[in-house]
């Protein structure tokens, strides 16, 4: 889960056989929602069908907005809100350790993602 600046607030790396909607529940459950009192809407791609929308509304009291692909879309097209996550993936992909799935465990992958984000933030804070 990233904010509008592309900074990670929660993440979950899981096996490929876990549906996106199930992984999304895990990520959304990680957050302390009291820290985000103004948050009203969470955006997701079209791979997250109605069950997740209902769960988000019932469990978290938030609206889940779905950003679908454009009708007839072929290849990559920049879509509102979704480009923010894609930009974060691009930042992470510049780190050799994250460019491929080298890690043996999901926890190790999550740790390297956190290290990469810390490095990005520190570089942005450093002068010149």
N, C-alpha and C positions, 0 to 999 in steps of 0.2 A: 504494500500500500504506500503510495507516494502522495505528497501534497502537490500544489500547483507549481512549485519550484522544482519538482522532480526529486525531492529528498525523501528517503525511505523512512517511514514511521513504523512499519511492521512488515515482516516477510516470513514466508514459509516455503521451504524447498521440500518437495515430496516426490514419491515415485511417479512414474509416468501413468500408472494405472489409476491414479486418483483423479476424479472429475474436477474441473475447475471450480464448480459451485461448492464442492466439499472442501477444497483447499481454501476457497474464499472465506468460508465460515471460520476456518481455523485462524486465518489472518485477522479477520474482523474481531474475533473473540480475544485476540491478544491485546488490543488497545484499551487503555483506560479512557473511556469516553468522557469522563468528567474533565479531562484536559482539553477537550474540544467542544466547549459549550455552544459555539456558533455553528458547528457543522450540522447541516440538515440533509445533504445529499451526498451519496457515494456513487461514483460512476464506474461502470464495468462494460466490457465488450459484449457482443451479442452471444458469446458462448455461455453466458450465464442466464438460463431460462427462469421462468416464473417462480419456481420453488425458492430460489435465493432471494428474489424480491420480497416474497411473503415472509421469509425468515428474518430478513433485515428489518422489515417494518415491525414484526411482532417482537423480536428479541432485543433490537437496538433502538427502535423508534425512529429509524432513518429511512429516507426515500432512496431506493436504489435506481439510478437512472441507467438505462441501457443505451449504448452507442452502437447501433447496427452498421454493418457494411452497407455501402451504397448499392442500390439495385444495379446489377450488371457489372459490378466492380471486378476487375481483373488486375492482379498485381498489387503493388503497394500504392495506397492513396492516403494522404494525410487527412485524418478525421479529427474533428474537434474533440478535445480532452484526451483522446487516445494517444496523440503524439507525445504527450508528457511522459507517459510510461515508456514509450519506445525510445525517447531521448535518454531516459535513465538506463535502459538496457544497453544503449550504445555507449554510454559512459563506462558502464561496467565491463563491456566487451573489450575495452581497450587494455584491460589488465590481463596479462598472459595467463594467469592461473584461472581466470574466469572465462577465457575465450573458448574453452572446450570443457566438457564434463570430466575433469581429471579426478575429482574427489570421490572417495569411496563411500562416504556417508552424507546424507542430507544435512546433518548438523555441521559437518566440516564445510560444506558449500555455503551454508548460511554465515558461518564465521568469516569466510573469505570475502563474502559480499559486504559484510559489516566493515571489515578492514579496508576494503576499497572505498567505501563511502566516507569513512573517517579520513582517509588520505585525500579524497577529493575536497572535503570541507576544510582541512588544514591548509591545503594548497591555495584555496580561495581566500583564506584569512591572512596568509603570509604576504608581506609587502613585496611589490614589484615582481 
